């Protein structure tokens, strides 16, 4: 009871977990362990409003890049913000995209799974007629604006920085997956 070993064991259970340093992040991750924790905590606020945030993202994407509308057969006819906001088809696709981002963000805890998932999703876009890898990068600013709108006061400069790092990393890996899949298709056709 009074031995050093039991005192040491007891002190491990009474120590505040927040006083301990976070475990080291995977060196392939662009975020520190603390940034990753902040990202996941903040993301819960967006996930609770995932459809709304996704619709905001796509409305802003089409405001800045109207030429991308032609890639979406189900809602290419939606030329006004009002039509886009009220479209069930756009809301469905926006929610699907947001769930993909959710998987990517949550996958930052397991970088092997992250790379496999995000690059696979990027590769599937080779099947979209007229799609080019650069289209992924056009999502960055609309995503950040949608996150800022949804989070409001919780979108602090620190959170903004973490979101910038995260979305850029996800989009770069979507591009890499797209390019790898495209190269595989081209090499397969050449044989």
C-alpha positions, 0 to 999 in steps of 0.5 A, a space after each residue: 500500500 505504501 510502496 513506491 510502485 503502488 504510489 507510482 501506479 496511482 499517480 498515473 491514474 490521477 494525473 490529468 490527461 491534458 497535462 500529458 503531451 499529446 502522442 506524436 503525429 505521423 510524420 506524413 501528416 501536415 498537422 501536429 497532434 495538437 492541431 489534429 485534435 483541434 481540427 477534429 473538435 472543430 469539425 464536429 460543429 461542421 458535421 452537425 450541419 454537414 448538408 448546409 455547409 456542403 451547399 454553401 461550399 458548392 454555391 460558392 464554388 459555382 459563383 467563383 467557377 461557373 464553368 464547373 457547372 457543366 460537369 454536373 449533369 443533375 444540376 447543370 441547369 441551376 444558374 441562380 443561387 436560389 435554384 442551387 440552394 433549393 436543389 435536392 440534387 445539389 444538396 445530395 451531392 454536396 452532402 456526399 462530398 462533405 462525407 468524403 471530406 469527413 472520412 479524409 479528416 477523420 482518417 488523419 489518425 491513420 495515414 495509410 488509410 487516409 492515403 488509400 481512401 483519398 487517393 481512391 476517391 481522386 482516382 474515381 474522378 477520371 470517370 467524369 467526362 471533362 474533369 481535370 485534376 486542377 478542378 479539385 484545387 478550386 474547392 479550397 477557398 469555397 470550403 474555407 468560406 463554408 467552414 467560416 460561415 458554419 462555425 461563425 465565432 468559432 472560426 478563429 485564426 488558429 482554426 482557419 490555419 488548421 483548416 487551410 493546412 488540412 484542406 490543401 493536404 486533402 486536395 493535393 492527395 485527391 489530385 495525386 490519386 486522380 493523376 495516378 489513376 489516369 496514368 494507369 488507364 493510359 498505360 493500360 491502353 498502351 499495352 
